[in-house]
Every structure is written in structure tokens, then in C-alpha cells.
């Protein structure tokens, strides 16, 4: 291609991008796809395409500010969200089988501002918390399809401000306040994936080079603010991580963290108590209520240490999988010195592949044991539970046989996902579990989930 033709195509591409930028509703990915195609055909170099993308972004931002009335200190405004439909079944010899359909909808927006600021919010579907406050379930956005099509509830899931002033010479640093994304990188043995804490977080990082990086995550969260008392309950945490990319095939990550829950006596699970909080899960040892079922005050302190180690190997080619095929394996261990017994937790597993992009898939297996007082039961995975045959010191509010998620559970988690499109992922998860404490006389429980999730 001669210089004249190349100049013609470059000018044509710039004109098309300017037109796209002037239509604010048009997605940026349209212009990116055009430029990628021109690079593939050799009409533009990668540098020229990147320069045009940068110019297109500037034009888009200017056009958006004019048409939307946004102030000039707003660099970008993005909408995002996802919808998940789910079938769920519970099966055990000791109680009747249960089948239900549920959904989760999340929708939010993020505004990136000048001077390294960011403001965001997200709404989520959920169900009312069982007791304690007027909000929704803190560890689930699921809503059950029932009650003859009755109108369902929507809650604030995120509402935060963020400042990221440190980003030079290999250093990174940010500060967040509000109802924020969980800053800690842990499995659901420590925090349910839907948990969005309220308080403050600080995240720092140093990149030694392109292969190795050290991260530090800090958090200070409000758990229960009690009117008329200065002994409110808070959660503090600190975590160090070391991430490495050794070569094109191997990656590793190591982490160690400590967490501390203060004033546990303000976290009463008895309905109607002055200090009550939502009791979505169970498993912790608590004082008995008047009915003999578990409830009341926590009998242990919760200040566990958590360590994890994972490695990922990329296989160059695997049939029916586009690109390099990741195999990730490793585990996590927890020990809570605040409890005299039943104070450990661990999970070990392996995952083949990674879904999320068109044509990708994954299959994984984990074995998890989370003893009753290893960690505060209201923070952990709300899907990992077992059927209790009788009321005990660990079955919160249970007077008849029933299913309870939380701590005091061990078992297998088997999962498979496939993404036929970039926007859609289909999933199947099977939990095969039992309660650990023999006094509960628990039987084996199977929980099956079939999911379809669209992201936008």
C-alpha cells in the first residue's frame, strides 16, 4: 500500500471515528472493532490505531458532556450490571426435597473524575434480612420467585467515593469510603462474594518489575452501630499478597491476612434484641434462647489468621478452548485463636479453564471444611450449608429439622461454566455437604444450582 492510499484510509478512519464519537449512545467498542480490523489489514499500525482510539475517546467525552450536561471535571461515566436466573434444588433423606427459582439483578454506574477521583453506586435485588435492621440480606442478592408475582425489593449495594492519588514509579495507592467493594482477595470461606462492607478501605501496591508485585489491603468496617452505646461492633482487616508471573506459562499468588471482630456481644442473633443483626447463616456457638434453640450472644471471639497459595499453569492448546488454557490449583487455611475448639477452616481445589469470553469454559472441584467457630458465620458463603436434624448450640433459631448455611459445614463443591457468548455464561454447581458437629446429627445434603447470567 502506497503512502497516498494509507493517508486516505487513515483520514477516512479518523472521520468515521469522529462520527461515532458524536453519537453519544454508540458504544466505544464499535470504534475499537473498526480500528482492529484496519490494523489486521495492514492499513494502520498499532501505534496509529492507539492514537486514533485516544483521540476518539476525547471526542466521545466532549460530545457526551455537551449532550448530557455533565460538568467538565467528569472524565467518563459508565453504566454496568448483570442479571442471573437460577434453578435451585435441595435434597436430603432427613427433610423434604425443595425446589425453587430465583433471580439476581444488579445495575450501577461509575463516574471517573479529574484529580484521581471516582464515585460509584450499584443497586441490587435481594430479600429482607431475617432480623436486625430494615435492609436486605447482606450476603445475597437473590430473590425467590413466589407470592403470585408480587413486586420485589431493590436495595443499595454500593455507594462509594474513591481517591487514587498514587500511581507512579511502580507505586499504586487508593482510598475508599462508603458502602464499598470488598478490598480483600479471599475465597468465599472468608467472605461471601455478595458481601459489600460499609466503612473504609486502603489498597497499596508496588510493582518490582513486570513479573513481581506486592499488594497490601486494609479495611475498617462498621458491623453494628448501637444507639446509646460507645461499644459498637467493628471489623478490622489487613492482608499482604505477592503476585508473580514467572514466564508465559506460570503464575503464582500468595497471601496472608488477619481479621478482628470487636465487641461481639453487640451481635445478638435473637430476634427483637437491641443488639440484633441479620442472622442469615448459622454455625457459631451461641447462648441458648428461651426455646432452647441457638441464638443470643456469641460464645467465642473472632480474630482469625488466613493464608492462601495458588499457582496457575497455561497450556498452549486444548481442544475446544480458544487461546491458552489455564489450570489453577491451591488452597486456603484459617485458624481462629479466639476460640478454644472448632476453630479451623481450609479449602483445597483445582480449576481447569476460565469462562467469561465467547467459547471459553471451566470445570472445578473444591473440598472445604469450615469449623463452627473458625470465623463469624454471618460473613461466609450463603450457599455452603447442610441440613440439621435437631436444634443445637449452632443451629441459629432452628426448632425443627432444616437447612442452614454458614460455618460448621464440610463437603465438596463441583462447578462447571460455559460462555457461548461474551455476554452470557451458563453454570452448574453441586454442593455435597454435611454438618461437622456430631451433636447436630446431620445427614448428607445435596444442593444443586443451574444458572444463566447475562452481563452488560
HUFEN-V712301 format. One record per residue. RES is the residue in one letter. PSI is psi in whole degrees, 0 to 359 (999 if undefined). Layout:
[[RES/PSI] [RES/PSI]]
//
This chain:
[[X/128] [X/170] [X/325] [X/314] [X/320] [X/318] [X/321] [X/312] [X/323] [X/317] [X/321] [X/316] [X/316] [X/319] [X/317] [X/317] [X/322] [X/321] [X/317] [X/317] [X/328] [X/339] [X/97] [X/328] [X/345] [X/137] [X/146] [X/333] [X/338] [X/313] [X/323] [X/320] [X/320] [X/314] [X/320] [X/321] [X/320] [X/326] [X/316] [X/324] [X/359] [X/9] [X/323] [X/151] [X/166] [X/318] [X/316] [X/320] [X/318] [X/321] [X/318] [X/323] [X/317] [X/317] [X/321] [X/319] [X/319] [X/316] [X/320] [X/315] [X/317] [X/314] [X/320] [X/317] [X/321] [X/314] [X/331] [X/344] [X/12] [X/142] [X/160] [X/351] [X/0] [X/113] [X/324] [X/157] [X/118] [X/137] [X/145] [X/164] [X/184] [X/158] [X/134] [X/126] [X/141] [X/137] [X/140] [X/134] [X/142] [X/131] [X/128] [X/151] [X/341] [X/344] [X/165] [X/146] [X/149] [X/136] [X/137] [X/159] [X/139] [X/166] [X/159] [X/126] [X/130] [X/136] [X/130] [X/182] [X/148] [X/127] [X/122] [X/126] [X/165] [X/163] [X/29] [X/29] [X/156] [X/139] [X/135] [X/160] [X/161] [X/137] [X/151] [X/149] [X/158] [X/177] [X/155] [X/139] [X/148] [X/323] [X/155] [X/97] [X/181] [X/9] [X/187] [X/177] [X/122] [X/345] [X/22] [X/140] [X/10] [X/144] [X/131] [X/135] [X/107] [X/184] [X/39] [X/45] [X/25] [X/151] [X/138] [X/168] [X/152] [X/138] [X/164] [X/121] [X/326] [X/142] [X/101] [X/161] [X/143] [X/140] [X/127] [X/73] [X/346] [X/113] [X/63] [X/156] [X/37] [X/351] [X/146] [X/146] [X/138] [X/157] [X/133] [X/150] [X/145] [X/211] [X/104] [X/166] [X/142] [X/122] [X/347] [X/135] [X/96] [X/173] [X/177] [X/0] [X/338] [X/312] [X/132] [X/144] [X/340] [X/359] [X/122] [X/100] [X/165] [X/124] [X/231] [X/152] [X/152] [X/130] [X/129] [X/154] [X/152] [X/124] [X/107] [X/320] [X/196] [X/346] [X/329] [X/140] [X/143] [X/133] [X/148] [X/126] [X/131] [X/148] [X/143] [X/108] [X/143] [X/127] [X/315] [X/113] [X/120] [X/119] [X/135] [X/13] [X/145] [X/1] [X/60] [X/156] [X/129] [X/161] [X/126] [X/143] [X/151] [X/139] [X/136] [X/139] [X/146] [X/115] [X/136] [X/141] [X/98] [X/323] [X/194] [X/343] [X/333] [X/134] [X/147] [X/156] [X/135] [X/141] [X/148] [X/137] [X/162] [X/143] [X/149] [X/124] [X/125] [X/154] [X/58] [X/338] [X/350] [X/7] [X/60] [X/133] [X/3] [X/130] [X/133] [X/355] [X/151] [X/327] [X/20] [X/147] [X/163] [X/132] [X/65] [X/326] [X/179] [X/185] [X/329] [X/151] [X/127] [X/162] [X/150] [X/150] [X/180] [X/334] [X/353] [X/345] [X/163] [X/154] [X/209] [X/215] [X/150] [X/140] [X/356] [X/163] [X/157] [X/101] [X/65] [X/158] [X/134] [X/132] [X/145] [X/158] [X/129] [X/147] [X/145] [X/130] [X/134] [X/115] [X/137] [X/314] [X/133] [X/134] [X/140] [X/27] [X/122] [X/133] [X/188] [X/142] [X/113] [X/139] [X/114] [X/132] [X/154] [X/198] [X/180] [X/143] [X/141] [X/139] [X/128] [X/101] [X/352] [X/353] [X/145] [X/333] [X/172] [X/46] [X/21] [X/157] [X/150] [X/156] [X/141] [X/139] [X/175] [X/144] [X/132] [X/121] [X/178] [X/120] [X/173] [X/329] [X/156] [X/127] [X/357] [X/160] [X/168] [X/153] [X/133] [X/158] [X/137] [X/144] [X/127] [X/135] [X/123] [X/99] [X/160] [X/321] [X/27] [X/330] [X/162] [X/122] [X/344] [X/3] [X/342] [X/177] [X/125] [X/359] [X/347] [X/102] [X/188] [X/163] [X/130] [X/131] [X/343] [X/158] [X/142] [X/181] [X/354] [X/353] [X/88] [X/118] [X/9] [X/125] [X/345] [X/163] [X/139] [X/172] [X/134] [X/127] [X/166] [X/223] [X/184] [X/37] [X/144] [X/153] [X/193] [X/144] [X/117] [X/129] [X/144] [X/138] [X/147] [X/136] [X/97] [X/338] [X/164] [X/328] [X/345] [X/131] [X/130] [X/137] [X/153] [X/126] [X/136] [X/125] [X/127] [X/107] [X/171] [X/156] [X/148] [X/313] [X/115] [X/337] [X/340] [X/347] [X/48] [X/146] [X/162] [X/138] [X/138] [X/128] [X/124] [X/134] [X/131] [X/120] [X/150] [X/120] [X/126] [X/135] [X/149] [X/999]]
//
